[in-house]
Structures are given as C-alpha cells and as structure tokens.
C-alpha cells in the first residue's frame, strides 16, 4: 500500500501529464521573468526614480532577488536592451562613460566585476538621470 509521499508524487505526475510536461525535463521550469517583462521593470523603475520615488530601487532589488537569482546573463541582456535606446552623452565615470565609449552594460559589468544587482541599479539610475 503506497504512503502519502508516493500518492502525492503520483498525483503530481498526473497533473504534469495533463499540462504536457515531460518527466525530467527542466527546460520548461524557469520561474524567471521573460525578457520583455524585465525590460519593462527596468524602465518603470527608472521613471519612478526620476519622479523622486527612492523606494523604487528597493522594489527593483526585491524583484531581482525573488525572480532572477542566478540569471546574470538575462538581467544584463535586459540592461543592454534598455540602454541601447538612450544616448548617455555628458555623463562622467561609471556606466554612463562606458556606454558613451561604446560599451554595453554586460561588458562594463564583466570588466569592472560589478554584481548583477548593482549593474541593474546603475542602469536604472542612468535611465532616470536621462529623463
């Protein structure tokens, strides 16, 4: 007679089969945000910061911790997309100077050893300063 654990596992397998999931396939189980959503979060956080809402950065950090842990490439790619749309002329030092020199957020973060969260915050601060 199967125990609780076995019954729960069998029930989960039936649910997964109904949802079209293949047992052992981890490629469909990515709880992170899609790139478009992340880009939207970066843009809206920059707009909130530009409007004077300092709490927007705390909310951004929460999103990064909850949804994007261990997804450095995805976060930096989203930062690259949203900064490709702006022209950071006249900014001194840091990310703004790197972008003005033709770098991307990804290359700047790798070269400088910047953490993912700090690269996202620098991106948001730069976008907010340009609005």
C-alpha positions as CSV (number, residue, x, y, z in Angstrom):
1,X,0.0,0.0,0.0
2,X,1.6,3.3,-1.1
3,X,2.2,6.0,1.5
4,X,1.4,9.7,1.4
5,X,4.6,10.6,-0.4
6,X,4.0,8.1,-3.2
7,X,0.4,9.2,-3.6
8,X,1.4,12.9,-3.8
9,X,4.1,12.0,-6.3
10,X,1.7,10.1,-8.5
11,X,-0.9,12.9,-8.3
12,X,1.8,15.4,-9.4
13,X,2.8,13.1,-12.3
14,X,-0.8,13.0,-13.5
15,X,-1.1,16.8,-13.2
16,X,2.2,17.2,-15.2
17,X,1.0,14.8,-17.8
18,X,-2.3,16.8,-18.2
19,X,-0.2,20.0,-18.6
20,X,2.0,18.5,-21.2
21,X,5.2,18.4,-19.2
22,X,7.7,15.7,-19.8
23,X,9.1,13.9,-16.7
24,X,12.7,15.0,-16.0
25,X,12.5,18.0,-18.5
26,X,13.7,21.0,-16.5
27,X,13.8,23.4,-19.5
28,X,10.1,24.4,-19.0
29,X,10.5,25.1,-15.3
30,X,12.1,28.6,-15.5
31,X,10.4,30.8,-12.9
32,X,12.3,33.9,-14.0
33,X,10.7,36.9,-15.7
34,X,10.6,36.9,-19.5
35,X,13.0,39.5,-21.1
36,X,10.2,41.9,-22.1
37,X,8.9,42.0,-18.5
38,X,12.3,42.6,-17.1
39,X,12.9,45.4,-19.6
40,X,9.6,46.9,-18.5
41,X,10.6,46.7,-14.8
42,X,13.8,48.5,-15.5
43,X,12.1,51.2,-17.5
44,X,9.3,51.8,-15.0
45,X,11.7,51.8,-12.1
46,X,13.8,54.4,-13.8
47,X,10.6,56.5,-14.4
48,X,9.7,56.2,-10.8
49,X,13.2,57.1,-9.6
50,X,13.2,60.1,-12.0
51,X,9.9,61.2,-10.4
52,X,11.5,61.1,-7.0
53,X,10.4,57.7,-5.7
54,X,13.5,56.4,-3.9
55,X,11.6,53.3,-2.8
56,X,11.6,52.2,-6.4
57,X,15.1,50.9,-6.1
58,X,14.2,48.8,-3.1
59,X,11.3,47.3,-5.1
60,X,13.7,46.6,-8.0
61,X,16.1,44.8,-5.7
62,X,13.3,42.7,-4.4
63,X,12.3,41.6,-7.9
64,X,15.9,40.8,-8.7
65,X,16.3,38.7,-5.6
66,X,12.9,36.9,-5.9
67,X,12.7,36.2,-9.6
68,X,16.1,36.5,-11.2
69,X,18.6,34.7,-8.8
70,X,21.4,33.1,-10.8
71,X,20.2,34.7,-14.1
72,X,23.0,37.1,-14.6
73,X,23.0,36.8,-18.4
74,X,19.3,37.5,-18.6
75,X,19.5,40.6,-16.3
76,X,22.5,42.1,-18.1
77,X,20.9,41.4,-21.5
78,X,17.8,43.3,-20.5
79,X,20.0,46.2,-19.2
80,X,21.8,46.2,-22.6
81,X,18.5,46.4,-24.5
82,X,17.1,49.4,-22.4
83,X,20.4,51.3,-22.6
84,X,20.8,50.7,-26.3
85,X,17.8,53.1,-26.7
86,X,19.5,56.0,-24.9
87,X,22.4,58.3,-25.6
88,X,24.4,58.9,-22.4
89,X,26.4,61.9,-23.6
90,X,27.9,64.1,-21.0
91,X,27.9,61.6,-18.2
92,X,31.0,61.2,-16.2
93,X,32.5,57.9,-14.9
94,X,31.0,54.6,-14.3
95,X,28.3,53.1,-16.5
96,X,27.5,56.3,-18.4
97,X,31.1,56.8,-19.5
98,X,31.3,53.2,-20.6
99,X,28.2,53.4,-22.6
100,X,29.3,56.7,-24.2
101,X,32.6,54.9,-25.2
102,X,30.5,52.2,-27.0
103,X,30.5,49.5,-24.3
104,X,27.4,47.6,-23.2
105,X,26.2,47.1,-19.6
106,X,27.3,43.5,-19.9
107,X,30.8,44.2,-21.0
108,X,31.1,47.0,-18.4
109,X,29.9,44.7,-15.6
110,X,32.3,41.9,-16.6
111,X,35.3,44.2,-16.9
112,X,34.6,46.1,-13.6
113,X,33.5,43.0,-11.7
114,X,30.1,44.6,-10.9
115,X,27.4,42.3,-9.3
116,X,24.2,41.7,-11.3
117,X,22.1,43.7,-8.9
118,X,24.4,46.7,-8.9
119,X,24.5,46.7,-12.7
120,X,20.7,46.8,-12.8
121,X,20.6,49.6,-10.3
122,X,23.3,51.5,-12.2
123,X,21.2,51.1,-15.4
124,X,18.1,52.4,-13.7
125,X,19.9,55.3,-12.2
126,X,21.4,56.2,-15.6
127,X,18.0,56.0,-17.3
128,X,16.4,58.1,-14.5
129,X,19.2,60.8,-15.0
130,X,18.5,61.0,-18.7
131,X,14.7,61.7,-18.3
